Amino acid sequence: MKKYFSLVLCSFFVLSLTAQKDKNKSEDTFNKLPQTLLVEINKFRKSKGLDTLEFNEMLTNAASISAGSYDDGGQAKVDAAKTKKNLKKVGATSKGEECLMSAPVSKGRENYSTDDVAKVIYTRWENNKKDVPVLLNPKYVFVGISYIMSSDGKKVYASAVFGGYDIMNDGAKMKKELAVPFNTKSKKMKAPDLKGCKNCDKFKNYENLHKGIYVANGKVYLKYSNMKELKKLLKKPKDGFAIDIVQRAQYDNPNYNIMDNNLYNKGIMSKVVYKDKFFKKNLIKPDPKAKKKVRNNKIEVEMAKFEPKIGGTYEINLVVVQDGKICRTVTRTYLESGEQESSTPIGILPAPESKGLKPAFEPRSESSIINFTIPFAKNKFEFKNEDIQPLINALNEPDFIIEGLYIYAYSSIEGDSVANAKLQRKRAESVAKVLQGRQALKIQPNIETRDSWDLFMLENDDGAHADLTTMGKKLLSKKLTAIKNYRKN
């Protein structure tokens, strides 16, 4: 396995950003900010095993509207209702989510580059509990990113609006092409949420439940063999079931699907049969001749009338409602089987005591990038072979080759800058030497040393220690050194 290492050597954890000096704001208008943010978001998704996102024009327009509303210098806070309105304005469905963030563009006479500002934004997104589920939602394949400078020129407001394939709704207006158009029965239903649908997730027999749906004499029925299980699923008055008939004709056109993606139903949805009515409508009555101890546990309920004008192929989905929310749509599962002919003989597999097939299959990754932060004790720069073992163990890989080594060495603000730079390089070279000793392939390390002043400035711009950022590097360094010396004494 080929591994690319990125190591950070530091005396404390900091956010890595670089300030650009003597650069006018007019020279850096952050035009590349959306593209830079997309690259970093995709890196984050790939690190979690997810597909990358692509820019979408509608979502970009929605993000532009959202970012523009924060030009007054207000707090960048997501309003879900506002996001849906912006999506509607640009012709998209409401099934999208947004991440918002602000970042400073300068500090005093120091102006930050696009990469610097972008790193502040995406680092904050990736460490925000509310934003991470949006960034890592596997459903999303598109994103739109836009930004705007605040009116005072001190901050950038960035908006990222995410959406899946259901963000487009070209087929909603084509319902007249169907003999029996889809309806809007789910329009007034509440949106699903984790808390409201928690009980729905506990039920594990949805496949067998769906198999109990059948059509007879112009009506749709639901039959199930375990009423006790269903009573655990349908507990509240607003818990229930509905059926949704989806026609093959809705998918015949190669350019669009005939459905409204703003709705939770795809086809012809019936009224919801709620808990009390559902169990009262049980067509399977108790046997009067049966013993009292033997109770009926089967249930069969008429769910809806079948529309006679529906022709051609169709499928029936089961809609599960919890406390008035559509929590799940159960579709038909497929298991295809048949006789396949082959002219290639299979042969006989080796016996268990034999050595088996050769060569044995070993899954391998072609390459990957791994980041590590290595703290050093004060004034220590020697890094021994045994020090590297925890890093090797963390890889959990039997075979790998290091092809690239990128070392970013940071030191704390206080102390002599020249001495710190020498110490940083010694540390970096020590790590590179140990890693080189573990393989034959020569490693060409890329070593970059710097102090953490820029990181301190950006990280504390809006924090509890914002007053320290106005002191200047030299004055702050002296103050921190004095505090350390005082504590020693």
C-alpha positions in Angstrom: 0.0 0.0 0.0 1.3 3.4 -0.9 1.0 6.1 1.8 1.3 9.8 1.6 2.2 11.3 5.0 1.5 14.8 6.2 3.0 15.5 9.6 2.6 18.6 11.8 5.2 19.1 14.5 4.1 21.6 17.2 4.3 22.5 20.8 0.6 23.0 21.0 -2.4 22.5 18.7 -3.2 25.3 16.4 -5.3 26.0 13.2 -2.9 26.2 10.3 -3.4 29.4 8.3 -0.9 31.8 6.7 -1.2 35.6 6.6 -0.2 37.5 3.5 1.4 40.8 4.2 1.4 44.0 2.2 -1.4 42.9 -0.1 -4.3 45.2 -0.9 -7.8 43.8 -0.4 -8.6 44.9 -4.0 -6.0 42.4 -5.3 -7.6 39.4 -3.6 -11.4 39.5 -4.2 -11.8 35.8 -3.1 -13.1 34.8 -6.5 -11.6 31.4 -6.0 -13.2 30.9 -2.6 -16.1 28.7 -3.8 -13.8 26.4 -5.7 -11.3 26.2 -2.8 -14.1 25.3 -0.4 -15.5 22.6 -2.8 -12.0 21.0 -3.0 -11.7 20.8 0.8 -15.2 19.6 1.4 -14.7 16.8 -1.2 -11.4 15.9 0.6 -13.4 15.6 3.8 -16.1 13.5 2.2 -13.5 11.2 0.6 -11.8 10.7 3.9 -15.1 9.3 5.2 -15.6 7.0 2.2 -18.3 9.2 0.5 -18.7 10.4 -3.1 -17.6 13.9 -4.1 -19.9 16.8 -4.8 -20.4 18.8 -8.0 -21.4 22.4 -8.5 -25.1 23.0 -9.3 -26.3 26.3 -10.8 -29.6 26.4 -8.9 -28.0 25.7 -5.6 -25.3 28.3 -6.3 -28.1 30.9 -6.9 -29.8 29.9 -3.7 -26.4 30.2 -1.8 -25.9 33.7 -3.4 -29.3 34.9 -2.1 -28.5 33.5 1.4 -25.0 35.0 1.6 -26.3 38.4 0.3 -28.7 38.6 3.2 -25.8 38.8 5.7 -24.2 41.9 4.2 -25.4 43.8 7.2 -22.7 42.2 9.4 -25.1 40.0 11.3 -24.4 36.6 12.7 -24.0 33.7 10.2 -26.7 31.4 11.4 -28.7 28.9 9.3 -32.5 29.4 9.1 -34.0 26.3 7.6 -37.2 28.0 6.6 -35.2 30.8 4.9 -33.1 28.2 3.1 -36.3 26.5 1.7 -37.6 29.9 0.5 -34.3 30.7 -1.3 -34.4 27.2 -3.0 -38.0 27.9 -4.1 -37.0 31.2 -5.6 -34.4 29.6 -7.9 -36.8 26.9 -9.1 -35.4 24.0 -6.9 -37.3 21.8 -4.5 -37.2 22.4 -0.8 -35.1 19.2 -0.1 -31.8 20.9 0.5 -29.7 22.0 3.5 -27.3 24.9 4.1 -24.1 25.6 6.0 -23.2 29.2 6.8 -19.9 30.6 8.1 -18.1 33.9 8.4 -14.3 34.5 8.5 -12.2 37.6 9.0 -10.3 38.9 5.9 -7.7 40.9 7.6 -6.2 42.0 10.9 -4.8 45.5 11.0 -2.6 45.9 8.0 -2.3 42.2 7.4 -4.7 40.9 4.7 -5.5 37.1 4.4 -5.4 35.2 1.2 -8.2 33.1 -0.3 -6.7 29.9 1.0 -6.4 31.4 4.5 -10.0 32.5 4.7 -11.2 29.2 3.1 -9.3 27.2 5.7 -11.0 29.1 8.5 -14.4 28.4 7.0 -14.1 24.7 6.2 -12.2 23.9 9.4 -15.1 25.5 11.4 -17.6 23.5 9.3 -15.8 20.3 9.9 -15.7 20.8 13.6 -19.3 22.0 14.0 -21.8 19.4 15.2 -24.6 20.9 13.2 -22.7 21.2 10.0 -20.9 17.8 9.9 -24.1 15.8 9.2 -24.9 18.1 6.3 -21.3 17.9 4.9 -21.4 14.0 5.2 -24.9 13.3 4.0 -24.5 10.5 1.4 -27.7 11.6 -0.3 -26.2 14.9 -1.5 -24.4 14.9 -4.8 -24.7 18.7 -5.7 -23.6 21.9 -3.9 -23.8 25.6 -4.6 -21.3 27.9 -2.8 -21.4 31.7 -2.8 -19.9 34.5 -0.6 -20.1 38.2 0.1 -18.0 40.7 1.8 -19.6 42.4 4.8 -20.4 46.1 4.4 -17.5 47.1 6.7 -15.1 45.0 4.6 -13.8 43.0 7.6 -15.5 39.7 7.0 -16.5 37.2 4.4 -19.9 35.4 4.7 -19.9 32.1 2.8 -23.0 29.9 2.1 -23.0 26.3 0.9 -26.3 24.8 -0.1 -26.4 21.0 -0.6 -28.9 18.8 -2.5 -29.5 15.4 -4.1 -31.0 14.4 -7.3 -34.4 15.3 -5.9 -33.4 19.0 -5.8 -34.5 19.2 -9.5 -38.2 19.1 -10.3 -38.5 19.1 -14.1 -41.2 16.4 -14.2 -43.6 18.0 -11.8 -45.4 19.9 -14.5 -45.8 16.8 -16.7 -48.4 15.1 -14.6 -51.1 15.5 -17.3 -49.2 13.0 -19.4 -50.5 10.3 -17.0 -53.9 8.7 -17.3 -54.0 8.9 -13.5 -51.8 11.7 -12.2 -49.9 11.6 -8.9 -51.7 13.4 -6.1 -50.6 15.7 -3.3 -51.9 13.8 -0.3 -48.5 14.1 1.6 -48.3 17.9 1.1 -49.7 18.7 4.5 -47.7 15.9 6.3 -45.0 16.9 8.6 -41.3 16.4 7.6 -39.5 13.4 9.2 -37.1 13.9 12.0 -34.8 11.7 14.1 -36.7 12.1 17.3 -40.2 11.6 15.8 -39.1 8.6 13.8 -37.1 6.8 16.5 -39.8 4.2 17.2 -40.1 3.5 13.4 -36.4 2.4 13.3 -37.0 -0.2 16.0 -39.3 -2.3 13.7 -37.2 -4.8 11.7 -39.8 -6.7 9.7 -40.6 -4.2 6.9 -39.9 -6.6 4.1 -42.5 -9.1 5.4 -44.9 -6.3 6.1 -44.7 -5.1 2.5 -45.2 -8.6 1.2 -48.6 -8.5 2.9 -49.9 -5.9 0.5 -52.2 -7.2 -2.2 -55.0 -6.1 -4.6 -58.4 -7.9 -4.8 -61.8 -6.8 -6.1 -60.7 -3.3 -6.7 -59.3 -2.7 -3.3 -55.8 -2.7 -1.7 -55.3 -4.8 1.5 -52.5 -5.1 4.1 -52.2 -8.5 5.8 -49.7 -9.4 8.5 -49.3 -12.4 10.8 -48.2 -10.6 14.0 -50.5 -7.9 15.3 -48.5 -7.6 18.5 -45.5 -6.4 16.5 -47.6 -3.8 14.7 -49.0 -2.5 18.0 -45.4 -1.7 19.1 -45.0 0.2 15.8 -48.3 2.0 16.0 -48.5 3.4 19.5 -49.7 7.0 19.2 -53.0 8.3 17.8 -51.2 9.8 14.8 -49.3 6.6 13.9 -50.5 4.8 10.9 -50.1 3.4 7.4 -50.9 4.6 3.9 -50.3 3.1 0.4 -48.6 4.9 -2.5 -49.2 3.5 -6.0 -46.4 4.3 -8.4 -46.8 3.8 -12.1 -44.1 2.6 -14.5 -45.4 5.3 -16.9 -43.9 7.9 -14.6 -40.4 6.8 -15.5 -40.8 6.1 -19.2 -39.5 9.5 -20.4 -35.7 9.5 -20.6 -35.5 13.3 -19.8 -37.6 13.5 -16.6 -39.6 11.5 -14.1 -43.2 12.5 -13.6 -43.4 13.3 -9.9 -43.2 16.3 -7.6 -40.0 16.0 -5.5 -41.4 18.5 -3.1 -43.9 15.8 -2.0 -43.2 12.8 0.2 -45.3 10.5 -2.0 -44.3 9.6 -5.5 -47.6 8.4 -6.9 -51.2 8.0 -5.9 -51.2 8.1 -2.2 -54.2 7.0 -0.1 -55.5 8.5 3.1 -53.5 7.5 6.2 -55.2 4.8 8.2 -54.3 5.8 11.8 -53.8 3.4 14.7 -57.2 3.2 16.3 -59.0 2.8 13.0 -56.4 0.4 11.6 -56.9 -2.1 14.4 -60.7 -1.7 14.5 -60.9 -2.5 10.8 -59.3 -5.9 11.2 -61.1 -8.3 8.9 -59.9 -11.4 10.8 -62.3 -12.0 13.6 -61.7 -14.1 16.7 -62.9 -17.7 16.4 -65.9 -18.0 18.9 -65.2 -21.7 19.3 -61.5 -21.2 20.1 -60.3 -21.4 23.7 -60.1 -18.1 25.7 -56.3 -18.5 26.0 -56.0 -18.7 22.2 -56.1 -15.1 20.9 -56.1 -13.9 17.3 -52.7 -12.4 16.4 -53.3 -11.9 12.7 -54.5 -8.8 11.0 -55.9 -7.9 7.6 -57.1 -4.4 6.8 -58.6 -2.7 3.8 -56.3 0.3 3.1 -57.8 2.0 0.0 -59.7 1.6 -3.2 -57.6 0.8 -6.3 -58.0 3.3 -9.2 -59.5 1.3 -12.1 -57.9 3.7 -14.7 -54.4 2.6 -13.8 -53.1 0.6 -16.6 -49.7 -1.1 -17.2 -47.1 -1.9 -14.7 -47.3 -0.4 -11.2 -45.8 -0.9 -7.7 -47.3 -0.3 -4.3 -45.2 1.3 -1.6 -46.1 1.3 2.1 -45.9 4.7 3.8 -45.2 4.5 7.5 -46.4 7.5 9.6 -45.2 8.2 13.1 -46.9 11.0 15.1 -48.1 12.7 11.9 -44.7 12.5 10.2 -43.9 10.4 7.1 -40.9 8.5 8.5 -40.4 5.7 6.0 -41.5 4.5 2.6 -41.2 0.8 2.2 -40.7 -0.4 -1.3 -40.7 -3.8 -2.9 -37.5 -5.8 -2.6 -36.2 -7.9 -5.5 -34.4 -11.2 -5.5 -33.8 -12.5 -9.0 -32.9 -16.1 -9.5 -32.8 -18.3 -12.6 -30.7 -20.7 -14.6 -27.6 -19.3 -16.1 -25.7 -21.2 -18.8 -22.0 -21.1 -19.0 -19.5 -22.9 -21.2 -16.7 -22.5 -18.6 -16.5 -25.4 -16.2 -16.4 -24.5 -12.5 -14.2 -27.4 -11.5 -13.7 -28.7 -7.9 -12.8 -26.4 -5.0 -9.9 -27.5 -2.9 -10.5 -29.5 0.2 -10.3 -27.7 3.6 -7.0 -29.4 4.5 -5.4 -28.2 1.2 -3.5 -25.0 0.8 -6.3 -23.4 -1.1 -6.4 -21.3 -4.2 -3.2 -19.5 -5.2 -2.5 -16.7 -5.1 -4.7 -15.7 -2.2 -6.7 -12.5 -2.8 -5.5 -9.6 -0.8 -7.4 -6.3 -1.1 -5.0 -3.4 -1.4 -5.5 0.4 -1.6 -3.5 2.1 -4.3 -2.7 5.2 -2.3 -4.0 7.3 0.6 -3.1 10.4 2.5 -2.7 10.3 6.3 -2.3 13.3 8.6 -0.6 13.1 12.0 0.2 15.7 14.6 3.3 15.0 16.6 3.9 17.1 19.8 7.4 17.5 21.0 8.5 18.2 24.6 10.2 21.6 25.1 13.6 21.8 23.4 13.5 18.2 22.3 14.2 17.4 18.7 15.4 13.7 18.6 12.8 11.3 17.3 13.7 7.6 17.7 12.5 4.5 16.0 10.5 3.4 19.0 8.7 6.8 19.0 7.4 6.1 15.5 5.8 2.7 16.5 2.5 4.2 17.8 2.1 6.0 14.4 2.8 2.7 12.5 0.3 0.8 14.8 -2.4 3.5 14.1 -2.2 2.7 10.4 -3.3 -0.9 10.9 -1.8 -1.8 7.6 0.4 -4.9 6.9 2.2 -3.4 3.9 2.8 0.2 2.9 5.4 2.4 1.2 5.8 6.1 2.0 6.1 8.0 -1.3 5.6 11.5 -0.1 6.3 13.2 3.2 5.1 16.7 3.9 6.2 18.2 7.3 4.8 21.4 8.6 6.7 22.4 11.8 5.3 25.0 14.1 6.6 26.6 17.2 4.9 28.6 19.9 4.8 32.4 19.7 7.2 33.2 22.6 11.0 32.5 22.4 13.8 33.4 20.0 12.6 33.1 16.4 16.0 32.0 15.0 16.4 29.3 17.7 12.9 28.2 17.2 13.4 27.8 13.4 16.5 25.7 13.9 14.7 23.5 16.5 11.8 23.0 14.0 14.0 21.9 11.2 15.9 19.5 13.5 12.6 18.0 14.6 11.5 17.6 11.0 14.7 16.1 9.9 14.7 13.6 12.8 11.2 12.4 11.9 12.2 12.0 8.2 15.3 10.1 9.1 13.4 7.6 11.2 10.8 7.0 8.5 13.5 6.7 5.9 15.2 3.9 7.9 12.1 1.8 7.7 12.1 1.4 3.9 14.4 1.1 0.9 12.6 3.6 -1.4 14.1 7.0 -0.9 11.9 9.7 0.6 12.2 13.3 -0.4 10.7 15.2 2.5 9.1 18.6 2.0 9.8 20.6 5.2 8.1 23.9 6.0 8.8 25.8 9.2 7.0 28.7 10.6 5.8 30.2 13.9 2.2 30.1 14.9 1.5 33.9 14.9 -0.9 33.8 11.9 -2.7 30.8 13.4 -3.1 32.6 16.7 -4.4 35.7 15.1 -7.1 34.0 13.1 -8.2 31.5 15.7 -8.6 34.2 18.4 -10.1 36.9 16.3 -13.6 36.3 17.7 -12.6 34.4 20.8 -12.2 35.1 24.5 -8.6 36.3 23.9 -9.3 38.7 21.0 -7.7 41.6 22.9 -4.3 39.8 22.7 -4.4 39.9 18.9 -4.1 43.7 18.9 -0.8 43.7 20.8 1.5 42.7 17.9 3.8 39.7 17.7 6.8 41.1 19.5 4.9 42.5 22.4 2.8 39.4 22.9 5.8 37.2 22.7 7.5 39.2 25.4 4.4 39.0 27.6 4.0 35.3 27.2 7.7 34.7 27.9 7.4 36.9 31.1 4.4 34.9 32.2 6.3 31.6 31.8 9.4 32.9 33.6 7.2 34.2 36.5 5.6 30.7 36.8 9.0 29.1 37.0 10.0 31.3 39.8 
